[in-house]
Amino acid sequence: MGDEKAASEVGERAAWTNALSSWLARTSLHGAPLVWLLLTLFGLTMATVQISQRIRYYYSNPVSVDIESSHRRRMPFPAVTICNQNWLSCSWHGKHNNCGARQFKRTFTDYGLCYTFNHYMRTPLVSELSGSKYGLQLVLNVEQYEYVRGPEITAGVKVLAHHQRQPAMMQNSGVYVPVGFKADVDLRLKTRTNVPPPHGRCGDKTLTFYRSYSKATCEMDCVYQYMMDLCHCRDVYLPETSPGFPALCSLKMWLMCALQVPEYYHYTGRLCQCPQACHSSHFDASVTYSKLSYKSAPNVVGGHPGKYREARHRFLQSLNTHERVHPSRVRRTREITDQVTLALQGLKDSLDNSFQRVQKTVARFDEIFLGLDHQVQVLVQVTRILKAAYQTYIVDESVDPCSRLVDMGTISLVAIGKYEIHERLSAR
């Protein structure tokens, strides 16, 4: 089969060669330039198409993505914000209990009061070795028995690793560490460099309330500005532009205005022009959990036996408090509370009904007084009409005798008549 295929190909090439030789033998010199002209025009056309495609590709601003992975010997350690202040021990860089409360800064976040480790911007701590042993190790006493009823339904702590220049936005970031677990957090620093226009879409702009730019801080700056316009005050976790300004919101303003601002801001569809930063870095965290044994608690806090005894004492004290509250007493207290609540509700309903009846009575009195006032006004008008008619009648009765005396032609009687008229008018 292979020999037959090869022979067929040789025959086809020979046929094409013979056909070309025969065509060249029959073609005159006048036809050869036309062929070359057509070939030249075809070549120029193809070259023009290729050049135009390259030009359009160039002006489309193409971008190539380069991903580089590097392993550094020394790396700045991130700021670590923890929303729990009850730590029993703190270890850094493989040394046991070599850090404490002085290395933590109190930080107000959108999640509440938290504490930040390694918050120094100018001289951050540097990690020279990898592994959980050479990072930050904390033993926390969550004190779940001290929890009260509130909006949060979970028990544990929240941890966020971030750059020192970036605010700790705990509400939508960070990892949860539940109670009774050991959590190992693996951090990887990712640095991104984007291309500015026209080849890219990254950008930068000056913010009003934050020093460093990122897409997250830009959005927070917009919400902050909206809060200032609407409430004329700031929430506790938002920074100051100058000492004492803007002023903190009072409890009333916080409940009535500032608390609803973020939700209302997104609900109204107000959007800020916040492009991606041209240079940004963040820490990706992957977490693994393992359950702690209750028998290992003394070993976990072995370096601080005093703190362990204090935590154990507080825990036992809370258990005794709970045990002293017998379930029957709790039920009896609940029944009494329900009865008092029902009685107060009945009293409230009675007062509401009484108030409604009083309102109806007052409305009826208003209608009666309005009718009486109208009747009095009518009587006043009738009295004025009668008085005017009576005065007219008196004048007519007094003037008629005078006119009769004048008709008699006696002047003296006219004078007496006028005198009598005056007397009668004054007497009446």
Secondary structure, DSSP 8 states (H G I E B T S, - for coil): -HHHHHHHHHHHHHHHHHHHHHHHHH--TTTHHHHHHHHHHHHHHHHHHHHHHHHHHHHT------------SSEE--EEEES---EEEEEETTBTT---GGGEEEEEETTEEEEEES--SSS--EE-S-SGGGSEEEEE---GGG--SSS----EEEEEEE-TTS----SSSSEEEETTEEEEEEEEEEEEE---TTT--------SS-SS--HHHHHHHHHHHHHHHHHSSB-TTS--SBTTBS-B--HHHHHHTGGGHHHHHHHTT--------SEEEEEEEEEEEEE--GGGHHHHTTT-HHHHHHHHHHHHHHHHHHHHS-HHHHHHHHHHHHHHHHHHHHHHHHHHHHHHHHHHHHHHHHHHHHHHHHHHHHHHHHHHHHHHHHHHHHHHHHHHHHHHHHHHT-HHHHHHHHHHHHHHHHH-
